Amino acid sequence: MWHLIAVKSLLQDTVKRLGYNSAGYIHGFVLQKGKTMCQMKVMLDKEGQQELVMEDVAHLEVTKEGIKVSTLFEEPKVISGVAVKKIDFLSGTAILQEINSL
């Protein structure tokens, strides 16, 4: 039992040090059956300005219709006419760009 308390204490300390909240997850990192899952923020780059498409994205898929993004609890959203410009794993952000501006 003491090792569970030590792990919980370590996670809480990490959360405080990194400045994230501790409401069951650490900024999109969910511990589940020994696996780590990362949720991302998807942004659309429009002429140098970034517009939020969706937060807490758990799945991103390139389809014929466009880029399909979905969270754990919301309906999937398809963004057409865009391509993936950049994925920043450290900040948990995917940047999309309109195809005609590539």
Backbone as CSV, one residue per row, in Angstrom:
resi,resn,N_x,N_y,N_z,CA_x,CA_y,CA_z,C_x,C_y,C_z
1,MET,0.817,-1.191,0.000,0.000,0.000,0.000,0.862,1.256,0.000
2,TRP,2.010,1.216,0.662,2.862,2.395,0.746,3.350,2.827,-0.630
3,HIS,3.539,1.858,-1.565,4.023,2.231,-2.895,2.971,3.001,-3.680
4,LEU,1.677,2.708,-3.461,0.616,3.480,-4.120,0.593,4.913,-3.612
5,ILE,0.799,5.082,-2.327,0.847,6.425,-1.748,2.040,7.193,-2.301
6,ALA,3.196,6.508,-2.442,4.397,7.150,-2.982,4.182,7.580,-4.428
7,VAL,3.529,6.733,-5.233,3.258,7.074,-6.638,2.301,8.254,-6.711
8,LYS,1.245,8.231,-5.895,0.288,9.337,-5.888,0.981,10.636,-5.491
9,SER,1.832,10.566,-4.479,2.567,11.745,-4.026,3.492,12.267,-5.120
10,LEU,4.174,11.353,-5.814,5.072,11.737,-6.902,4.300,12.406,-8.029
11,LEU,3.143,11.856,-8.408,2.321,12.455,-9.458,1.826,13.837,-9.055
12,GLN,1.371,13.981,-7.807,0.891,15.277,-7.351,2.014,16.306,-7.363
13,ASP,3.212,15.886,-6.952,4.364,16.787,-6.968,4.702,17.206,-8.391
14,THR,4.668,16.253,-9.328,4.951,16.547,-10.739,3.915,17.510,-11.299
15,VAL,2.651,17.273,-10.956,1.567,18.145,-11.428,1.799,19.574,-10.956
16,LYS,2.128,19.738,-9.682,2.370,21.078,-9.135,3.574,21.728,-9.806
17,ARG,4.649,20.951,-9.986,5.881,21.495,-10.556,5.667,21.941,-12.000
18,LEU,4.873,21.188,-12.749,4.635,21.517,-14.154,3.506,22.522,-14.340
19,GLY,2.739,22.762,-13.276,1.675,23.758,-13.354,0.389,23.258,-13.967
20,TYR,0.209,21.957,-14.015,-1.021,21.404,-14.567,-2.030,21.197,-13.455
21,ASN,-3.289,20.928,-13.849,-4.281,20.640,-12.818,-4.270,19.146,-12.512
22,SER,-4.897,18.765,-11.427,-4.869,17.357,-11.014,-6.271,16.757,-10.954
23,ALA,-7.145,17.224,-11.804,-8.522,16.726,-11.808,-8.610,15.398,-12.556
24,GLY,-7.860,14.418,-12.107,-7.912,13.091,-12.716,-6.955,12.911,-13.874
25,TYR,-6.340,13.975,-14.332,-5.385,13.843,-15.422,-4.349,14.940,-15.319
26,ILE,-3.251,14.735,-16.028,-2.186,15.727,-16.048,-2.137,16.304,-17.456
27,HIS,-2.848,17.388,-17.676,-2.846,18.099,-18.959,-2.947,17.133,-20.145
28,GLY,-3.958,16.273,-20.132,-4.183,15.382,-21.258,-3.482,14.050,-21.160
29,PHE,-2.665,13.831,-20.151,-2.001,12.547,-20.006,-2.797,11.724,-19.011
30,VAL,-3.427,10.669,-19.484,-4.283,9.854,-18.637,-3.606,8.515,-18.408
31,LEU,-3.469,8.121,-17.151,-2.891,6.829,-16.837,-4.005,5.793,-16.807
32,GLN,-3.874,4.754,-17.621,-4.929,3.768,-17.735,-4.306,2.406,-18.028
33,LYS,-4.416,1.475,-17.104,-3.890,0.127,-17.253,-2.437,0.124,-17.715
34,GLY,-1.614,0.971,-17.113,-0.198,0.978,-17.422,0.174,1.684,-18.709
35,LYS,-0.798,2.268,-19.408,-0.514,2.969,-20.661,-0.694,4.458,-20.450
36,THR,-0.009,5.241,-21.253,-0.161,6.680,-21.206,-0.820,7.121,-22.503
37,MET,-1.825,7.976,-22.377,-2.527,8.473,-23.547,-2.385,9.988,-23.575
38,CYS,-2.066,10.522,-24.719,-1.867,11.959,-24.853,-2.996,12.549,-25.691
39,GLN,-3.644,13.563,-25.166,-4.669,14.272,-25.909,-4.070,15.586,-26.379
40,MET,-4.441,15.997,-27.590,-3.827,17.178,-28.195,-4.849,18.277,-28.450
41,LYS,-4.310,19.441,-28.710,-5.096,20.585,-29.155,-4.824,20.706,-30.654
42,VAL,-5.882,20.859,-31.456,-5.733,21.007,-32.905,-6.048,22.454,-33.272
43,MET,-5.096,23.074,-33.962,-5.217,24.473,-34.368,-5.204,24.550,-35.894
44,LEU,-5.858,25.559,-36.445,-5.833,25.819,-37.884,-5.084,27.116,-38.126
45,ASP,-4.022,27.032,-38.910,-3.204,28.201,-39.245,-3.829,28.894,-40.445
46,LYS,-4.339,30.108,-40.215,-4.937,30.907,-41.294,-4.127,32.180,-41.438
47,GLU,-3.287,32.224,-42.454,-2.459,33.393,-42.746,-1.672,33.861,-41.529
48,GLY,-1.056,32.916,-40.821,-0.222,33.244,-39.670,-0.948,33.326,-38.344
49,GLN,-2.273,33.356,-38.369,-3.076,33.382,-37.146,-3.582,31.969,-36.856
50,GLN,-3.461,31.541,-35.604,-3.916,30.198,-35.252,-5.285,30.247,-34.588
51,GLU,-6.183,29.428,-35.112,-7.567,29.358,-34.638,-7.793,27.959,-34.060
52,LEU,-8.380,27.881,-32.868,-8.635,26.602,-32.226,-9.716,25.831,-32.979
53,VAL,-9.406,24.590,-33.325,-10.375,23.706,-33.969,-11.049,22.833,-32.918
54,MET,-10.228,22.178,-32.068,-10.765,21.295,-31.048,-9.702,21.026,-29.990
55,GLU,-10.127,20.926,-28.738,-9.224,20.586,-27.643,-9.459,19.140,-27.208
56,ASP,-8.513,18.592,-26.472,-8.598,17.236,-25.920,-8.828,16.187,-27.008
57,VAL,-8.159,16.358,-28.141,-8.297,15.435,-29.266,-7.538,14.148,-28.952
58,ALA,-8.247,13.034,-29.075,-7.654,11.727,-28.800,-7.334,10.978,-30.084
59,HIS,-7.925,11.425,-31.216,-7.754,10.697,-32.475,-7.739,11.682,-33.640
60,LEU,-6.757,11.549,-34.525,-6.663,12.363,-35.740,-6.448,11.405,-36.894
61,GLU,-7.263,11.534,-37.925,-7.183,10.624,-39.068,-7.300,11.406,-40.371
62,VAL,-6.461,11.084,-41.337,-6.544,11.685,-42.667,-7.494,10.827,-43.491
63,THR,-8.572,11.441,-43.984,-9.568,10.730,-44.790,-9.715,11.419,-46.148
64,LYS,-10.513,10.820,-47.035,-10.775,11.444,-48.341,-11.484,12.780,-48.166
65,GLU,-12.306,12.878,-47.127,-13.091,14.091,-46.893,-12.277,15.203,-46.241
66,GLY,-11.176,14.867,-45.596,-10.349,15.851,-44.900,-9.708,15.250,-43.663
67,ILE,-9.398,16.085,-42.692,-8.799,15.632,-41.442,-9.930,15.426,-40.434
68,LYS,-10.056,14.208,-39.937,-11.099,13.861,-38.971,-10.478,13.855,-37.577
69,VAL,-11.032,14.662,-36.674,-10.541,14.729,-35.298,-11.688,14.393,-34.352
70,SER,-11.349,13.737,-33.252,-12.384,13.401,-32.276,-11.795,13.360,-30.874
71,THR,-12.664,13.620,-29.916,-12.297,13.531,-28.505,-12.910,12.247,-27.965
72,LEU,-12.738,12.023,-26.685,-13.311,10.827,-26.079,-14.826,10.924,-25.934
73,PHE,-15.362,12.148,-25.808,-16.781,12.289,-25.478,-17.592,13.102,-26.473
74,GLU,-16.969,13.660,-27.508,-17.699,14.463,-28.488,-17.749,13.740,-29.823
75,GLU,-18.672,14.178,-30.659,-18.773,13.632,-32.006,-17.543,14.034,-32.822
76,PRO,-17.089,13.174,-33.742,-15.955,13.533,-34.600,-16.283,14.746,-35.463
77,LYS,-15.241,15.474,-35.826,-15.374,16.661,-36.670,-14.433,16.485,-37.853
78,VAL,-14.920,16.748,-39.067,-14.085,16.652,-40.267,-13.801,18.057,-40.766
79,ILE,-12.513,18.357,-40.913,-12.088,19.646,-41.440,-11.581,19.387,-42.858
80,SER,-12.292,19.903,-43.846,-11.903,19.653,-45.236,-11.034,20.790,-45.765
81,GLY,-10.277,20.483,-46.805,-9.436,21.486,-47.446,-8.201,21.856,-46.649
82,VAL,-7.758,20.971,-45.746,-6.583,21.248,-44.923,-5.614,20.067,-44.963
83,ALA,-4.397,20.339,-44.543,-3.359,19.307,-44.402,-2.664,19.527,-43.065
84,VAL,-2.027,18.485,-42.567,-1.268,18.613,-41.333,0.020,19.354,-41.649
85,LYS,0.221,20.491,-40.994,1.423,21.303,-41.192,2.516,20.896,-40.213
86,LYS,2.129,20.716,-38.933,3.124,20.423,-37.903,2.452,19.751,-36.715
87,ILE,3.167,18.822,-36.079,2.722,18.227,-34.825,3.828,18.450,-33.810
88,ASP,3.481,19.107,-32.714,4.436,19.365,-31.633,4.047,18.473,-30.462
89,PHE,4.770,17.378,-30.284,4.429,16.419,-29.243,4.690,16.969,-27.846
90,LEU,5.672,17.836,-27.710,5.975,18.392,-26.392,4.865,19.309,-25.890
91,SER,4.320,20.127,-26.780,3.249,21.035,-26.351,1.871,20.422,-26.543
92,GLY,1.804,19.249,-27.177,0.512,18.603,-27.389,-0.365,19.355,-28.365
93,THR,0.237,19.836,-29.463,-0.494,20.633,-30.439,-0.262,20.116,-31.857
94,ALA,-1.340,20.030,-32.615,-1.260,19.721,-34.049,-1.728,20.957,-34.795
95,ILE,-0.948,21.384,-35.784,-1.281,22.576,-36.575,-1.727,22.114,-37.962
96,LEU,-2.908,22.547,-38.365,-3.417,22.285,-39.709,-3.265,23.558,-40.533
97,GLN,-3.148,23.373,-41.855,-3.055,24.532,-42.737,-3.932,24.290,-43.947
98,GLU,-4.597,25.354,-44.404,-5.431,25.239,-45.601,-4.562,24.818,-46.777
99,ILE,-5.073,23.913,-47.606,-4.290,23.357,-48.715,-3.912,24.445,-49.721
100,ASN,-4.794,25.398,-49.981,-4.490,26.427,-50.979,-3.408,27.402,-50.525
101,SER,-3.036,27.382,-49.222,-1.988,28.281,-48.747,-0.662,27.578,-48.530
102,LEU,-0.575,26.303,-48.941,0.698,25.565,-48.807,1.692,25.991,-49.865
